[in-house]
Amino acid sequence: MPYKPRDHYFKKAKKEKYPARSVYKLKEADQKYRLFRRGQLVLDLGAAPGSWSKYVLERVGPKGLVVAIDLSPLKISAPNLLFFQEDVFSVTPQKIRERVEGQSFDAVLSDMAPKTTGDRSGDHFRSVELAQRALELAKELLKPGGVFLVKVFEGEAFPRFVEEVKREIGPVKRFRPKSTRSESREIFVLARRV
């Protein structure tokens, strides 16, 4: 099946004023697993261009707060959105905590992906490296009962990563949203902290 960059979800996102089609993956996960409530504190890793943050802001409402991190700038802004434009590997849990007055997070989300090269194995391992960084931050910042949702490309290291999430956070569900392109190897790992 040929790659269609301007598919149904792309057009729908444009019409509904979201910066990217990826919002429908998060929306589907939220509808299926009830991830968000009013007033929550949420960390969004790999947030640019801002579709996930925009959706979460709608769900947590004006008393909630979204902390977004990405190397690229966001295309959205809001009074209850804090944005760090930096590398996820250089931002520390302490720096994040300082900005939220020491609070723990209700959810840690990661839609991070490496710049793909076409080398399936290399892309997979780079994806797992990003997912592991998200897990490191979640271990430090996620409160008991909090949600960890991370995208990763399937491949050789995927089963080991799933086991690590189980060990560090809690029972795991694998989730492949309907809006995922058919040729994509991405899958989401979801866990609630025990």
N, C-alpha and C positions, 0 to 999 in steps of 0.2 A: 504494500500500500504506500503510495507516494506521500511524502511529508507535506502537510498543508498548514503553513504558518497562520493563515487567516481562516481558520475553521469556525464552526458554530460557536465554540466557547470564546474564541478571540472576539468575534462580533458581539456576543452577548456582554462580555466585559466592557467593551467600548461603549455600548448602549447604556449599561448600568453604571458607567463612570468609574470603573475600577482600572488601575494602571496595567493589570495583566490578567490573563486567563486562569492563572494558578489559584485565584480566589475560590473557584468552584471545587477544587480538591479539599480545601479547608472547610468550606461550607458543608460539603457532603460528610466529612468526618464529624463535624459538629452536630449535624442533624442525626447521624447514626449513633454517636457516642456521648452526646450532650457535654461538650468540652467546656463551655463558657457560661458564666452568669454575671449579672450586674455587680459592679464594684470590685471585680477581680484585678490582680496585678499580673501582667503577662509579659514574658520576654520573647521577642521575635528575632531570631537569628537569620541572617541572610535576607533581610527585610525588603531590600530594594526590588522593584520600584515602589512597593508599598501596598499591594493588594491585600495581603494577609493582615497587615497592621490596620488598614482601613476597615476591614470586616470585623476584626476583633474590637476595635474602638466602638463600632455600632453595637456589638454584643455586650461589652462591659459597661457601656454608658458613661456619662460625664463623671461619675464617682470612681470609675475604674481608671487604670493607667497602663499604657503599653510602652515598654522600653524596646526600641528597635536598634539593631546593629547591622551595619553593612559597610563595605568599602565604597560602594556607589551611593550617590545621593538619593533621597526619597523624593517621590513626586507628590507627596501628601504632607499635610501638617495639621496639627490639632493641639488645643491647650493641654490635653492629657496624653500627649505623645512625647517621649524623651528619645532623642536620636543620637547615637554615637556613630560618627562616620569614621570607622576604623576597622582594622583587621581583627577578626574574631579570635585569632591566636594571640593577639597582643593585649586585648582588653581583659582585665582581671576580674574575678568575682568580687573582690574588695571594691574596685572602682564602681562596679554596677550597684553593689549594696549601698555605697555612700550616697548615690543619687536617689535611692528609694528609702533612705533613713533606716537601713538595716533590715527592712522587711524581707520575708521569703516570698517566692513567686507561686501563684496558683497554677501557672502553666509555663512551660518552656517549649517553644516551637522552633523547628528548623526546617526551612525549605532550601537550605544551602545546597549548591551543586558546583562541582568544578567546571571550569571552561573545558568543554569536551573536545577531544583531539581526534576521535575516531578509533583510538587504541582502546578497545573495550576493557581490557584487563587494567590498563593504566588508569582509565577513567573511573573504573570500579574502585580501585584502591584509593584514589584521591577522594572519591565520594565517601568512602568508609572513614577516611582520616577526618573529614569535616564532621561526619556524624559522631565520631568519637569525641571531637572537641565539644560538640553540643552536649554530649553525655557528661563530660567533665564539668561543664558549667551547671548542668542540671543537678549533678550530685551535690554541688556546693549551694545552689540557690533555690531548689524546688522544695516546697513544704510537703509534709505528709498529706497524702490524698491528692497532691498536685498531679497534673497531666504532663507527660513528656511525649511529644509527637515529632518525629524526625524522618526526613526523606533520605533514602539511601539507594544506590544502584545495586541491584542483585548481582551476585557473583561469588567467587571462592571464599571471600572473608565474611560474607553476610551471616552465615550460621553462627560464627564466633561472636560477631557483633550482637546478634539477638540474645545469645547466652549472657553476654556482659550486661546488657540492658536488664534482663531478668534478675541477674545477681545484684545489680546496683540500685534498681528502681522498683521493679515488681513484675507481675505477670504481663506477658506481651501479647498484643494482637497485631497481626499483619493486615495492612489495608491498602488496596489498590483502587483509587477512585475511578468512577466511570469516565471522568474528564481527562484521564491520563491517555496520552497518545498511544495508539496500539503498538508502535515500534519502540516505545520507551521501556527501559529496564528498571525504571524507578518504582519503588514501593515505600510505603510509610510504615514505620514501627511506632506503635502506640503503647504506652505503659502508664499506670497510675502508681505513684509512690506509696509503698506500704509503710 
